[in-house]
Amino acid sequence: MISHLRGTIHRHKPEKITVDVNGVGYGVSVPMNVWDELTNGKEATLHILTYVREDRLDLFGFLDINGRTLFERFIAMNGIGPKHALELCAVPKSLLMQAIGSQEPKLLTSVKGIGKKTAEKLLLDLKALAEKQPEIFGVIDHKSPIASQTYDQDVIDALKNLGYDTGAIITVLKDLPAELKTSEEKVAAALRSM
C-alpha cells in the first residue's frame, strides 16, 4: 500500500491532482482545502490512503496524518463513502468541533449528500472520536478568527443552492470582511470571491 508520495503536483479539476514521482504520475483525489493549498508545478508531500475495493483502486491525499486519519474515520462510518468523506474533510476542523460541541447537525447537512439523520449519527461518532483522539482535530487557537467565528447558515444554504460545494464556501466565508452584517451582503461578497 502507498502511505505517502513526494513529487511535483499537477492540479487538474478541483479535488483531482497528479503527483509526478520520478516520471510516474499518480492520480490522487484530495479535499478542496488541500487542492487550494497545493501549487501547480511545485513539489509537495502528501499522506496517502489507498482505497481498494473489488472494482476500484483509488488514492486519497492529505497534507498531514491527522487529515488522513479523519478521512479513514469518515469512510468507516455507515452511509459515508469516499466522495462524502472528502467533502467532510474540507470543512475546517474548528467548525467540526463547533458542530460537535453544539450537537447541531445543520452545518453537516450543508455538505452535499449528507441528510439530517446521517448528520446526527456523524455528530455522535465525531464526538466519540474527539473524546478518544482530540489530536485529530488539532489544537484550536482561540485567538484565531475561525475558532470563534460562526458562519451564517442562510449564506451557506444560498451558496449551496447556487451549486458551490461546502469546502469552497467555508474557505470564502472565512476571508470575508467582518463589517459585512446582512446575509445578502455576505452572499454578494462571496460570489465576487468565487
C-alpha positions in Angstrom: 0.0 0.0 0.0 1.1 3.5 -0.7 1.3 5.6 2.5 2.9 8.8 1.2 4.0 10.4 -2.1 6.5 13.2 -2.7 6.6 14.7 -6.1 5.6 17.5 -8.4 2.0 18.5 -8.2 -0.1 18.9 -11.3 -3.6 20.3 -10.5 -6.5 19.3 -12.8 -10.1 19.9 -12.0 -11.0 20.6 -8.3 -10.1 17.8 -6.0 -8.1 15.9 -8.6 -4.3 16.1 -8.9 -1.4 14.1 -10.3 1.7 13.6 -8.3 4.7 13.1 -10.6 7.2 10.9 -8.7 10.3 10.5 -10.8 8.3 10.3 -14.1 5.4 8.2 -12.7 2.2 10.1 -12.4 -0.1 9.0 -9.5 -3.8 10.2 -9.8 -4.8 11.4 -6.3 -8.1 12.8 -5.1 -7.8 15.5 -2.4 -10.2 17.6 -0.3 -10.9 21.0 -1.7 -8.9 22.8 1.0 -5.9 20.7 0.2 -6.4 21.3 -3.6 -6.4 25.1 -2.8 -3.1 24.9 -0.9 -1.2 22.9 -3.5 0.7 24.9 -6.1 0.8 23.6 -9.7 4.4 22.6 -10.7 5.7 22.7 -7.1 6.9 19.7 -5.1 4.9 18.5 -2.1 4.5 15.5 0.1 1.0 14.0 0.6 -0.1 11.4 3.1 -2.0 8.8 1.1 -4.8 6.5 1.9 -5.0 3.6 -0.6 -8.7 2.7 -1.1 -9.2 -0.8 -2.6 -12.5 -2.4 -3.5 -13.4 -5.1 -5.9 -13.9 -2.7 -8.8 -11.6 0.2 -7.9 -8.3 1.3 -6.5 -8.2 5.0 -5.6 -5.6 7.2 -3.9 -6.7 10.0 -1.5 -4.1 12.6 -0.4 -3.8 14.8 2.7 -1.3 17.4 3.9 -0.9 15.7 7.3 -1.5 12.4 9.0 -4.5 13.8 11.0 -6.3 14.6 7.8 -5.8 11.1 6.6 -6.9 9.6 9.9 -10.1 11.8 9.9 -10.8 10.6 6.3 -10.3 6.9 7.4 -12.8 7.5 10.3 -15.4 9.1 8.0 -15.3 6.2 5.4 -15.6 3.7 8.3 -18.9 5.2 9.3 -22.2 3.8 7.9 -23.5 5.8 4.9 -20.3 7.7 4.2 -18.4 6.9 1.1 -15.1 8.4 -0.2 -16.8 11.3 -2.0 -18.8 12.4 1.1 -15.7 11.9 3.3 -13.6 14.2 1.0 -16.4 16.9 1.3 -16.4 16.5 5.1 -12.6 16.7 5.3 -12.7 20.1 3.5 -14.8 21.5 6.4 -12.3 23.3 8.8 -11.7 21.2 11.9 -12.7 24.1 14.1 -16.1 24.1 12.5 -16.4 20.4 13.1 -15.6 21.0 16.7 -18.2 23.7 16.9 -20.8 21.4 15.4 -19.7 18.6 17.9 -19.9 21.0 20.8 -23.3 22.3 20.0 -24.5 18.9 18.6 -26.1 21.0 15.8 -26.4 18.9 12.6 -27.2 21.9 10.4 -23.5 22.5 9.5 -23.1 18.9 8.4 -26.3 18.8 6.4 -24.9 21.7 4.3 -22.4 19.1 2.9 -23.7 17.7 -0.4 -25.3 14.3 0.1 -25.5 14.4 3.9 -29.1 14.3 5.2 -30.3 15.1 8.7 -30.2 11.5 10.0 -26.7 10.9 8.7 -25.6 14.3 10.2 -27.0 13.4 13.6 -25.2 10.0 13.5 -22.0 11.7 12.3 -22.1 14.1 15.2 -22.3 11.2 17.7 -19.4 9.4 16.0 -17.4 12.6 15.8 -18.0 13.4 19.5 -16.7 9.9 20.5 -13.7 10.4 18.2 -12.9 13.8 19.6 -13.0 12.4 23.1 -10.7 9.5 22.2 -8.4 11.2 19.8 -8.6 15.0 20.2 -5.3 15.4 18.3 -7.1 14.5 15.0 -8.9 17.8 15.2 -5.8 19.8 16.1 -5.4 22.4 18.8 -7.9 25.2 18.4 -6.2 28.6 18.9 -9.0 30.7 20.5 -7.3 33.9 19.2 -8.0 32.6 15.6 -11.0 34.2 13.9 -12.0 30.8 12.6 -12.2 29.2 16.1 -14.6 31.9 17.4 -16.4 32.6 14.2 -19.8 31.2 13.5 -21.0 31.0 9.9 -24.3 32.3 8.7 -26.2 29.2 7.8 -28.5 31.2 5.4 -25.4 32.3 3.4 -24.1 28.7 3.3 -27.5 27.4 2.1 -27.8 30.2 -0.5 -24.4 29.4 -2.0 -25.0 25.7 -2.0 -28.3 26.3 -3.9 -26.2 28.1 -6.5 -24.1 25.0 -6.9 -21.0 25.7 -4.8 -19.6 22.9 -2.5 -19.3 23.3 1.2 -15.5 23.3 1.3 -15.2 26.2 -1.2 -18.0 28.1 0.6 -16.3 27.9 4.0 -13.0 28.9 2.5 -14.5 32.0 1.0 -16.6 32.9 4.1 -13.6 32.8 6.5 -12.0 35.5 4.4 -15.0 37.9 4.2 -14.6 41.3 5.9 -16.1 41.5 9.4 -18.1 44.7 8.5 -20.5 42.7 6.3 -23.6 42.3 8.5 -26.5 41.0 6.4 -26.8 37.7 4.7 -27.3 39.5 1.3 -24.0 41.4 1.7 -22.2 38.2 2.6 -23.6 36.3 -0.4 -22.8 39.1 -2.8 -19.2 39.4 -1.4 -18.7 35.6 -1.5 -19.9 35.4 -5.1 -17.4 38.1 -6.1 -14.6 36.0 -4.5 -15.6 32.7 -6.1 
